[in-house]
Amino acid sequence: MNPFTFQTTPNVLFEAGASKKLPDIVASYGATRVMLVTDKGVRAAGLTRSAEEALAKAGIAIDVYEDVVADPPSTVIEAAAARARDLGTDLVLSIGGGSALDTAKLVAYLAKSDDKLEDIYGVGLAKGDRLPLILAPTTAGTGSEVTPISIVTTPTTEKKGVVAPKLLPDWAVLDPELTLGLPAHVTAATGIDAMVHAIEAFTSKNKKNPISDQLAKQALALLSANIRTACSDGKNVEARSGMLLGSMLAGMAFANAPVAAVHALAYPVGAIFHVPHGLSNALVLMGVMRFNLSHAQGLYAELAPILDPAAADLPEAEAAARFVECLQAICHDCKVPASLSEVGVKQGDLERMATDAMKQTRLLVNNPREVTYDDAYAIYAGALGEVRPAA
């Protein structure tokens, strides 16, 4: 058996209403001044209200930073970290989607360490201290609450990652009730994102390991069984619970067996066209899956019975193809946009997108099949519904 390392968030609380216990967890660190990292939409929806009120009642000073935006720019993160330092913040709490959680990780780190953000892009470069960190997701998608990864949009619209064990939070607090109001289109996009995490972890060329494999399978089972219900009946607590747990398990999987070409090709879509991360993944998913089919056939066939039990009796090639078909059916049933043109991408944008995708070497090295510039262009062109002109 190949050697491997597996790391994850040390404490997980999963329970309907779990967010009501946040003040007790904060108090266990002796914190007196907390920065709450969120965004205006989450706060306006009232999802942070009970935590804010309970913390205030406990005599804990709260500074709410609600300027997080999707695909957080480096300037937003640096501003929040500077504010945390100036205010003497001694614990960072985040209630929000993946962008808020990613921001909170870096705020907790930058506010305590002497590092600059531009010096820690990459893997294993953040080695300093950080403030205590508690994350409570409001979407079932990124799994950020159990990953050592923060994704940042640079001033040149390139997406870069900070990957280091120091970014793993102290607590992941998963409360399905925080996800009940999520609109269907967001539920679909974030749910597909979580499924991609599971699939890419299971098929990762680097660091694939038996723990991530089992987590990925369980995640895919939970997500595929619940995503249609969660999209059609958003108040269904059981479906929301299945999605949130599946998202977390997928996060644990890909934090240790990293994602690949779907994410690499999704990043330029998000960064250039301001498309939410989950939707960016969904838009390139089918093209990458078909591209990888020849090199990941056995692995796709192994996953196929999770989506369709009848696939267990099929020959390997047919089972793998069935797996891809089932994924496409889920995207269709959950009304995920099927074309890049629906988010404003035009043929003239493809060269820049393919060029930017090739910069994601951290991700591309994990793909089962090598991806060239021409491959990336062709996948984008297929997702756009257009063909690359002859040279």
Sine and cosine of phi, psi and omega as CSV:
sin_phi,cos_phi,sin_psi,cos_psi,sin_omega,cos_omega
0.00,0.00,0.66,-0.75,0.00,-1.00
-0.95,0.32,0.60,-0.80,0.07,-1.00
-0.93,0.36,0.48,-0.88,0.04,-1.00
-0.43,-0.90,0.32,-0.95,0.11,-0.99
-0.88,-0.47,0.66,-0.75,0.03,-1.00
-0.75,-0.66,0.81,-0.59,0.00,-1.00
-0.72,-0.69,0.57,-0.82,0.05,-1.00
-0.41,-0.91,0.05,-1.00,0.03,-1.00
-0.87,0.49,0.76,-0.65,-0.11,-0.99
-0.95,0.33,-0.45,0.89,-0.07,-1.00
-0.77,-0.64,0.80,-0.60,0.03,-1.00
-0.80,-0.60,0.79,-0.61,0.13,-0.99
-0.90,-0.43,0.89,-0.46,0.01,-1.00
-0.86,-0.52,0.88,-0.47,-0.06,-1.00
-0.11,-0.99,0.66,-0.75,0.15,-0.99
-0.89,0.47,0.81,-0.58,-0.06,-1.00
1.00,0.05,0.17,0.99,-0.06,-1.00
-0.87,0.49,-0.47,0.88,-0.04,-1.00
-0.90,0.43,-0.34,0.94,0.04,-1.00
-0.93,0.37,-0.29,0.96,-0.01,-1.00
-1.00,-0.06,0.01,1.00,-0.01,-1.00
-0.84,0.54,-0.68,0.73,0.00,-1.00
-0.86,0.52,-0.60,0.80,0.02,-1.00
-0.91,0.41,-0.64,0.77,0.01,-1.00
-0.92,0.38,-0.67,0.74,0.06,-1.00
-0.86,0.51,-0.71,0.70,-0.04,-1.00
-0.89,0.46,-0.48,0.88,-0.03,-1.00
-0.91,0.41,-0.29,0.96,0.04,-1.00
-0.99,-0.11,0.02,1.00,-0.02,-1.00
0.92,0.39,0.36,0.93,-0.05,-1.00
-0.95,0.30,0.64,-0.77,0.05,-1.00
-0.88,-0.48,-0.27,0.96,0.01,-1.00
-0.68,-0.73,0.92,-0.39,-0.12,-0.99
-0.91,-0.40,0.70,-0.72,0.20,-0.98
-0.99,-0.14,0.84,-0.55,0.08,-1.00
-0.99,-0.13,0.91,-0.42,-0.03,-1.00
-0.99,-0.16,0.85,-0.53,-0.02,-1.00
-0.43,-0.90,-0.23,-0.97,0.12,-0.99
-0.77,-0.64,0.23,-0.97,-0.11,-0.99
-0.89,0.46,-0.59,0.81,-0.01,-1.00
-0.91,0.42,-0.71,0.70,0.01,-1.00
-0.89,0.45,-0.68,0.73,-0.02,-1.00
-0.94,0.35,-0.64,0.77,0.02,-1.00
-0.90,0.43,-0.48,0.88,0.03,-1.00
-0.97,0.23,-0.07,1.00,0.06,-1.00
0.99,0.11,0.19,0.98,-0.10,-0.99
-0.97,0.25,-0.29,0.96,0.03,-1.00
-0.98,-0.21,-0.08,1.00,-0.18,-0.98
-0.87,0.49,-0.75,0.66,-0.08,-1.00
-0.91,0.42,-0.62,0.79,0.02,-1.00
-0.92,0.39,-0.67,0.74,0.03,-1.00
-0.87,0.50,-0.72,0.69,-0.04,-1.00
-0.91,0.42,-0.67,0.74,-0.03,-1.00
-0.93,0.37,-0.62,0.78,0.03,-1.00
-0.91,0.42,-0.69,0.73,0.02,-1.00
-0.88,0.47,-0.66,0.75,0.00,-1.00
-0.89,0.45,-0.53,0.85,0.01,-1.00
-0.99,0.15,0.04,1.00,0.04,-1.00
0.99,0.17,0.34,0.94,0.00,-1.00
-0.99,-0.13,0.82,-0.57,0.01,-1.00
-0.95,0.32,0.72,-0.69,-0.04,-1.00
-0.86,-0.51,0.77,-0.64,0.19,-0.98
-0.93,-0.38,0.89,-0.46,-0.04,-1.00
-1.00,-0.05,0.86,-0.50,0.10,-0.99
-0.96,-0.29,0.96,-0.29,-0.11,-0.99
-0.89,-0.46,0.39,0.92,-0.03,-1.00
-1.00,-0.07,0.23,0.97,0.04,-1.00
-0.92,0.40,0.66,-0.75,0.08,-1.00
-0.80,-0.60,0.25,-0.97,0.00,-1.00
-0.86,0.52,0.57,-0.82,-0.03,-1.00
0.76,0.64,0.91,0.42,-0.24,-0.97
-0.80,0.60,0.81,-0.59,0.07,-1.00
-0.93,0.36,0.46,-0.89,0.00,-1.00
-0.85,0.52,-0.55,0.83,-0.03,-1.00
-0.90,0.44,-0.60,0.80,0.02,-1.00
-0.91,0.41,-0.70,0.71,-0.02,-1.00
-0.90,0.43,-0.71,0.71,-0.02,-1.00
-0.91,0.40,-0.60,0.80,0.03,-1.00
-0.91,0.42,-0.67,0.74,0.01,-1.00
-0.91,0.41,-0.66,0.75,0.00,-1.00
-0.91,0.42,-0.65,0.76,0.03,-1.00
-0.89,0.46,-0.66,0.75,0.02,-1.00
-0.90,0.43,-0.67,0.75,0.01,-1.00
-0.88,0.48,-0.66,0.75,0.04,-1.00
-0.90,0.44,-0.73,0.69,-0.06,-1.00
-0.89,0.45,-0.55,0.83,-0.05,-1.00
-1.00,0.02,-0.06,1.00,-0.02,-1.00
0.94,0.34,0.54,0.84,0.01,-1.00
-0.84,0.54,0.69,-0.72,0.02,-1.00
-0.88,-0.48,0.09,1.00,0.12,-0.99
-0.32,-0.95,0.61,-0.79,0.04,-1.00
-0.92,-0.40,0.78,-0.63,0.04,-1.00
-0.85,-0.53,0.70,-0.72,0.08,-1.00
-0.78,-0.62,0.74,-0.68,0.14,-0.99
-0.84,-0.55,0.93,-0.37,-0.06,-1.00
0.19,-0.98,-0.18,-0.98,0.03,-1.00
-0.99,0.14,-0.14,-0.99,-0.09,-1.00
-0.85,0.52,-0.59,0.80,-0.01,-1.00
-0.91,0.42,-0.65,0.76,0.03,-1.00
-0.91,0.40,-0.69,0.73,-0.02,-1.00
-0.91,0.41,-0.67,0.74,0.04,-1.00
-0.88,0.48,-0.66,0.75,0.03,-1.00
-0.89,0.46,-0.71,0.70,-0.04,-1.00
-0.87,0.49,-0.63,0.78,0.02,-1.00
-0.85,0.53,-0.73,0.69,-0.05,-1.00
-0.96,0.27,-0.53,0.85,0.08,-1.00
-0.89,0.46,-0.73,0.69,0.00,-1.00
-0.87,0.49,-0.60,0.80,-0.02,-1.00
-0.98,0.22,-0.77,0.64,-0.08,-1.00
-0.93,0.37,-0.48,0.87,-0.02,-1.00
-0.95,0.31,-0.35,0.94,-0.05,-1.00
-0.95,-0.32,-0.56,0.83,-0.04,-1.00
-1.00,0.02,0.13,-0.99,0.05,-1.00
-0.99,-0.12,0.06,1.00,-0.07,-1.00
-0.96,0.28,0.44,-0.90,0.16,-0.99
-0.98,-0.18,0.52,-0.86,-0.08,-1.00
-0.84,0.54,-0.70,0.72,-0.08,-1.00
-0.92,0.39,-0.24,0.97,-0.02,-1.00
-1.00,-0.01,-0.12,0.99,-0.09,-1.00
-0.89,-0.47,0.15,0.99,0.12,-0.99
-0.89,0.45,0.71,-0.71,-0.02,-1.00
0.87,-0.49,-0.31,-0.95,-0.11,-0.99
-0.94,-0.33,0.82,-0.57,0.15,-0.99
0.97,0.25,0.30,0.95,-0.04,-1.00
-1.00,-0.04,-0.32,0.95,0.04,-1.00
-1.00,0.04,0.98,-0.20,-0.10,-0.99
-0.86,-0.51,0.04,1.00,-0.05,-1.00
-0.99,0.12,-0.26,-0.97,0.01,-1.00
-1.00,0.02,0.33,-0.94,0.14,-0.99
-0.66,-0.75,0.25,-0.97,0.08,-1.00
-0.97,0.25,0.39,-0.92,0.14,-0.99
-0.81,0.59,0.59,-0.81,-0.18,-0.98
-0.66,-0.75,0.81,-0.59,0.00,-1.00
-0.80,-0.60,0.78,-0.62,-0.06,-1.00
-0.84,-0.54,0.74,-0.68,0.02,-1.00
-0.78,-0.62,0.97,-0.24,-0.07,-1.00
-0.97,0.26,0.56,-0.83,0.08,-1.00
-0.94,-0.33,0.03,1.00,0.10,-0.99
-0.77,-0.64,0.42,-0.91,0.06,-1.00
-0.96,-0.27,0.99,0.11,-0.10,-0.99
-0.41,-0.91,-0.92,0.40,-0.19,-0.98
-0.96,0.28,-0.51,0.86,-0.12,-0.99
0.92,0.38,0.28,0.96,-0.10,-1.00
-0.85,0.52,-0.40,0.91,-0.04,-1.00
-0.92,0.39,-0.20,0.98,0.01,-1.00
-0.75,-0.66,0.37,0.93,0.02,-1.00
-0.87,-0.49,0.48,-0.88,0.05,-1.00
-1.00,-0.07,0.60,0.80,-0.17,-0.98
-0.78,-0.62,0.69,-0.72,0.20,-0.98
-0.78,-0.63,0.74,-0.68,0.01,-1.00
-0.97,-0.24,0.75,-0.67,-0.10,-1.00
-0.82,-0.58,0.64,-0.77,0.13,-0.99
-1.00,-0.09,0.86,-0.51,-0.04,-1.00
-0.99,0.17,0.21,-0.98,0.03,-1.00
-0.85,0.52,-0.33,0.94,0.03,-1.00
-1.00,-0.08,0.26,0.97,0.01,-1.00
0.92,0.38,0.21,0.98,0.09,-1.00
-0.99,0.13,0.61,-0.79,0.07,-1.00
-1.00,-0.06,0.79,-0.61,0.04,-1.00
-0.81,-0.59,0.44,-0.90,-0.03,-1.00
-0.91,-0.42,0.59,-0.81,0.23,-0.97
-0.96,-0.30,0.88,-0.48,-0.07,-1.00
-0.82,-0.57,0.91,-0.42,-0.02,-1.00
-0.26,-0.97,0.60,-0.80,0.02,-1.00
-0.83,0.56,-0.45,0.89,0.01,-1.00
-0.87,0.50,-0.35,0.94,-0.03,-1.00
-1.00,0.07,-0.13,0.99,0.09,-1.00
-0.91,0.41,0.79,-0.61,-0.04,-1.00
-0.95,0.32,0.21,-0.98,0.08,-1.00
-0.98,0.21,-0.57,0.82,-0.01,-1.00
-0.67,-0.74,0.67,-0.74,0.25,-0.97
-0.94,-0.35,0.87,-0.49,-0.02,-1.00
-0.94,-0.35,0.95,-0.32,-0.09,-1.00
-0.96,-0.27,0.93,-0.37,-0.02,-1.00
-0.86,-0.51,0.97,-0.26,-0.02,-1.00
-0.84,0.55,-0.44,0.90,-0.01,-1.00
-0.90,0.44,-0.43,0.90,0.03,-1.00
-0.95,0.32,-0.24,0.97,-0.05,-1.00
-0.97,-0.26,-0.01,1.00,-0.12,-0.99
-0.90,0.44,-0.51,0.86,-0.05,-1.00
-1.00,-0.02,0.11,0.99,-0.05,-1.00
-0.91,0.41,0.81,-0.59,0.01,-1.00
-0.87,0.49,0.41,-0.91,-0.08,-1.00
-0.86,0.52,-0.66,0.75,-0.05,-1.00
-0.93,0.37,-0.53,0.85,0.06,-1.00
-0.96,0.26,-0.63,0.77,0.07,-1.00
-0.84,0.54,-0.70,0.72,-0.02,-1.00
-0.90,0.43,-0.77,0.64,-0.07,-1.00
-0.90,0.43,-0.70,0.72,-0.01,-1.00
-0.94,0.34,-0.56,0.83,0.04,-1.00
-0.91,0.41,-0.66,0.75,0.07,-1.00
-0.90,0.44,-0.63,0.77,0.06,-1.00
-0.82,0.57,-0.74,0.68,0.00,-1.00
-0.90,0.44,-0.62,0.79,0.04,-1.00
-0.91,0.42,-0.62,0.78,0.06,-1.00
-0.88,0.47,-0.66,0.75,0.03,-1.00
-0.84,0.55,-0.71,0.70,-0.02,-1.00
-0.90,0.43,-0.72,0.70,-0.05,-1.00
-0.91,0.41,-0.72,0.69,-0.05,-1.00
-0.94,0.34,-0.53,0.85,0.08,-1.00
-0.90,0.43,-0.67,0.74,-0.05,-1.00
-0.93,0.37,-0.50,0.87,-0.05,-1.00
-0.97,-0.26,0.11,0.99,-0.06,-1.00
-0.87,0.50,0.72,-0.69,-0.02,-1.00
-0.97,0.26,-0.41,0.91,-0.01,-1.00
-0.89,-0.45,0.68,-0.73,0.13,-0.99
0.92,0.38,0.22,0.97,0.13,-0.99
-0.84,0.54,0.73,-0.68,-0.08,-1.00
-0.54,-0.84,0.33,-0.94,-0.11,-0.99
-0.91,0.42,-0.49,0.87,0.01,-1.00
-0.95,0.33,-0.75,0.66,0.04,-1.00
-0.86,0.50,-0.62,0.79,0.01,-1.00
-0.86,0.52,-0.73,0.68,-0.03,-1.00
-0.92,0.38,-0.65,0.76,0.06,-1.00
-0.89,0.46,-0.66,0.75,-0.01,-1.00
-0.90,0.44,-0.68,0.73,0.01,-1.00
-0.89,0.45,-0.72,0.69,0.01,-1.00
-0.90,0.43,-0.64,0.77,0.04,-1.00
-0.88,0.48,-0.74,0.68,-0.03,-1.00
-0.89,0.46,-0.61,0.79,0.04,-1.00
-0.90,0.44,-0.72,0.69,0.00,-1.00
-0.91,0.41,-0.71,0.71,-0.06,-1.00
-0.92,0.38,-0.73,0.68,-0.04,-1.00
-0.92,0.39,-0.50,0.87,-0.01,-1.00
-0.98,0.22,-0.35,0.94,-0.14,-0.99
-0.89,-0.47,-0.24,0.97,-0.17,-0.99
-0.92,0.40,-0.64,0.77,0.00,-1.00
-0.90,0.43,-0.69,0.73,0.02,-1.00
-0.91,0.42,-0.68,0.73,0.00,-1.00
-0.88,0.48,-0.55,0.83,0.02,-1.00
-0.97,0.26,-0.61,0.80,-0.07,-1.00
-1.00,0.02,-0.43,0.90,-0.03,-1.00
-0.69,-0.72,0.98,0.20,-0.14,-0.99
-0.90,0.43,-0.27,0.96,-0.01,-1.00
-1.00,-0.03,0.05,1.00,-0.01,-1.00
-0.97,0.26,0.96,-0.26,-0.10,-0.99
-0.91,0.42,-0.60,0.80,0.00,-1.00
-0.91,0.42,-0.69,0.72,0.03,-1.00
-0.90,0.43,-0.68,0.74,0.03,-1.00
-0.89,0.45,-0.61,0.79,0.03,-1.00
-0.90,0.43,-0.69,0.72,0.03,-1.00
-0.88,0.48,-0.65,0.76,0.02,-1.00
-0.92,0.40,-0.69,0.73,-0.05,-1.00
-0.92,0.38,-0.67,0.75,0.04,-1.00
-0.92,0.38,-0.67,0.75,0.04,-1.00
-0.87,0.49,-0.66,0.75,0.03,-1.00
-0.88,0.48,-0.68,0.73,0.00,-1.00
-0.91,0.42,-0.70,0.71,0.00,-1.00
-0.89,0.45,-0.63,0.78,0.07,-1.00
-0.90,0.44,-0.61,0.79,0.06,-1.00
-0.88,0.47,-0.69,0.72,0.05,-1.00
-0.87,0.49,-0.63,0.78,-0.02,-1.00
-0.90,0.43,-0.80,0.60,-0.12,-0.99
-0.98,0.20,-0.27,0.96,0.11,-0.99
-0.91,0.42,-0.36,0.93,-0.06,-1.00
-0.90,-0.45,-0.37,0.93,0.11,-0.99
-0.80,-0.60,1.00,-0.03,-0.33,-0.95
-0.92,0.39,0.40,-0.92,-0.02,-1.00
-0.96,0.29,0.09,-1.00,-0.23,-0.97
-0.64,-0.77,-0.78,-0.63,-0.24,-0.97
-0.93,0.38,-0.51,0.86,0.03,-1.00
-0.85,0.52,-0.75,0.67,0.00,-1.00
-0.93,0.38,-0.64,0.77,0.00,-1.00
-0.86,0.50,-0.66,0.75,0.00,-1.00
-0.99,0.16,-0.40,0.92,0.02,-1.00
-0.96,0.28,-0.54,0.84,-0.10,-1.00
-0.85,0.53,-0.71,0.70,0.05,-1.00
-0.89,0.46,-0.55,0.83,0.04,-1.00
-0.88,0.48,-0.72,0.69,0.00,-1.00
-0.93,0.37,-0.70,0.71,-0.10,-0.99
-0.94,0.34,-0.65,0.76,-0.08,-1.00
-0.99,0.12,-0.63,0.77,-0.13,-0.99
-0.95,-0.32,0.11,0.99,0.06,-1.00
0.82,0.57,0.69,0.72,0.05,-1.00
-1.00,-0.06,0.73,-0.68,0.02,-1.00
-0.80,0.60,0.56,-0.83,-0.13,-0.99
-0.82,0.57,-0.72,0.70,-0.03,-1.00
-0.87,0.49,-0.68,0.74,0.02,-1.00
-0.92,0.39,-0.62,0.78,0.05,-1.00
-0.85,0.53,-0.69,0.72,0.04,-1.00
-0.88,0.48,-0.72,0.69,-0.05,-1.00
-0.88,0.47,-0.57,0.82,-0.06,-1.00
-0.94,0.34,-0.47,0.88,0.01,-1.00
-0.96,-0.27,-0.07,1.00,-0.11,-0.99
-0.83,0.55,-0.80,0.60,-0.13,-0.99
-0.91,0.41,-0.60,0.80,0.03,-1.00
-0.90,0.44,-0.67,0.74,0.01,-1.00
-0.94,0.35,-0.63,0.77,0.01,-1.00
-0.87,0.50,-0.71,0.71,0.01,-1.00
-0.92,0.39,-0.62,0.79,0.03,-1.00
-0.88,0.47,-0.64,0.77,-0.06,-1.00
-0.99,0.15,-0.20,0.98,-0.18,-0.98
-0.80,0.60,-0.66,0.75,-0.05,-1.00
-0.92,0.40,-0.48,0.88,-0.07,-1.00
-0.98,-0.20,-0.23,0.97,-0.03,-1.00
-0.86,-0.52,0.34,0.94,-0.12,-0.99
-0.83,0.56,-0.73,0.68,-0.03,-1.00
-0.90,0.45,-0.64,0.77,-0.01,-1.00
-0.95,0.33,-0.67,0.75,0.06,-1.00
-0.88,0.47,-0.64,0.77,0.02,-1.00
-0.89,0.45,-0.57,0.82,0.02,-1.00
-0.93,0.38,-0.55,0.83,0.01,-1.00
-0.99,0.13,-0.38,0.92,-0.14,-0.99
-0.81,0.59,-0.69,0.72,-0.02,-1.00
-0.90,0.44,-0.31,0.95,0.08,-1.00
-0.91,0.42,-0.61,0.79,-0.01,-1.00
-1.00,0.02,-0.51,0.86,0.00,-1.00
-0.55,-0.83,0.98,-0.21,-0.05,-1.00
-0.81,0.59,-0.49,0.87,-0.01,-1.00
-0.91,0.42,-0.35,0.94,-0.01,-1.00
-0.92,0.39,-0.30,0.96,0.00,-1.00
-0.89,0.46,-0.42,0.91,-0.04,-1.00
-0.99,-0.11,0.05,1.00,-0.05,-1.00
-1.00,-0.03,0.45,-0.89,0.17,-0.99
-0.86,0.51,0.39,-0.92,-0.13,-0.99
-0.80,0.59,-0.75,0.66,-0.05,-1.00
-0.88,0.47,-0.65,0.76,0.00,-1.00
-0.94,0.34,-0.62,0.78,0.02,-1.00
-0.90,0.43,-0.67,0.74,0.02,-1.00
-0.89,0.46,-0.69,0.72,0.03,-1.00
-0.90,0.44,-0.61,0.80,0.02,-1.00
-0.90,0.43,-0.60,0.80,0.03,-1.00
-0.86,0.51,-0.72,0.69,0.02,-1.00
-0.90,0.44,-0.66,0.75,0.03,-1.00
-0.88,0.48,-0.67,0.74,0.00,-1.00
-0.90,0.43,-0.63,0.78,0.05,-1.00
-0.89,0.45,-0.67,0.74,0.01,-1.00
-0.90,0.44,-0.60,0.80,0.02,-1.00
-0.91,0.42,-0.63,0.78,0.04,-1.00
-0.90,0.44,-0.71,0.70,0.03,-1.00
-0.86,0.51,-0.68,0.74,-0.01,-1.00
-0.91,0.42,-0.73,0.68,-0.05,-1.00
-0.91,0.41,-0.51,0.86,-0.01,-1.00
-1.00,-0.02,0.13,0.99,0.11,-0.99
0.87,0.50,0.63,0.78,0.09,-1.00
-0.97,0.23,0.74,-0.67,0.05,-1.00
-0.78,0.62,0.64,-0.77,-0.13,-0.99
-0.98,-0.21,-0.12,0.99,-0.11,-0.99
-0.69,-0.72,0.63,-0.77,0.07,-1.00
-0.87,0.49,-0.47,0.88,0.00,-1.00
-0.89,0.45,-0.41,0.91,-0.01,-1.00
-0.94,0.33,-0.27,0.96,0.04,-1.00
-0.93,-0.37,0.29,0.96,0.13,-0.99
1.00,-0.10,0.08,1.00,0.01,-1.00
-0.98,0.22,0.70,-0.72,0.05,-1.00
-0.86,-0.50,0.26,-0.97,-0.05,-1.00
-0.84,0.54,-0.59,0.81,0.00,-1.00
-0.91,0.42,-0.24,0.97,0.00,-1.00
-1.00,0.04,-0.24,0.97,-0.20,-0.98
-0.92,0.39,-0.58,0.81,-0.01,-1.00
-0.89,0.46,-0.71,0.70,0.01,-1.00
-0.89,0.45,-0.67,0.74,0.00,-1.00
-0.89,0.46,-0.71,0.70,0.00,-1.00
-0.90,0.44,-0.63,0.77,0.04,-1.00
-0.88,0.47,-0.71,0.71,0.00,-1.00
-0.92,0.40,-0.61,0.79,0.00,-1.00
-0.88,0.47,-0.60,0.80,-0.03,-1.00
-0.93,0.36,-0.25,0.97,0.07,-1.00
-0.97,0.23,-0.24,0.97,-0.06,-1.00
-0.99,0.10,0.82,0.57,-0.06,-1.00
-0.89,0.45,-0.52,0.86,0.02,-1.00
-0.84,0.55,-0.53,0.85,-0.04,-1.00
-0.99,-0.11,-0.66,0.75,-0.11,-0.99
-0.89,0.45,-0.49,0.87,0.00,-1.00
-0.92,0.40,-0.28,0.96,-0.02,-1.00
-1.00,0.00,-0.14,0.99,-0.10,-0.99
-0.95,0.30,0.61,-0.79,0.00,-1.00
-0.86,0.51,-0.46,0.89,-0.01,-1.00
-0.82,-0.58,0.68,-0.73,0.02,-1.00
-0.88,0.48,0.67,-0.74,0.00,-1.00
-0.93,-0.38,0.85,-0.52,0.08,-1.00
-0.99,-0.14,0.13,-0.99,0.08,-1.00
-0.83,0.56,-0.73,0.69,-0.02,-1.00
-0.89,0.46,-0.59,0.81,0.05,-1.00
-0.90,0.44,-0.73,0.68,-0.01,-1.00
-0.87,0.49,-0.69,0.73,0.02,-1.00
-0.87,0.50,-0.70,0.71,-0.04,-1.00
-0.91,0.41,-0.61,0.79,0.03,-1.00
-0.91,0.41,-0.70,0.71,0.06,-1.00
-0.88,0.48,-0.69,0.72,-0.02,-1.00
-0.88,0.47,-0.65,0.76,0.04,-1.00
-0.90,0.43,-0.63,0.78,0.00,-1.00
-0.95,0.31,-0.38,0.92,0.05,-1.00
-1.00,0.09,-0.41,0.91,-0.03,-1.00
1.00,0.00,0.27,0.96,0.00,-1.00
-0.84,-0.55,0.31,-0.95,-0.02,-1.00
-0.95,-0.33,0.64,-0.77,0.01,-1.00
-0.90,0.43,0.74,-0.67,0.02,-1.00
-0.91,0.41,0.47,-0.89,0.02,-1.00
-0.91,0.41,0.59,-0.80,-0.02,-1.00
-0.92,0.38,0.00,0.00,0.00,0.00
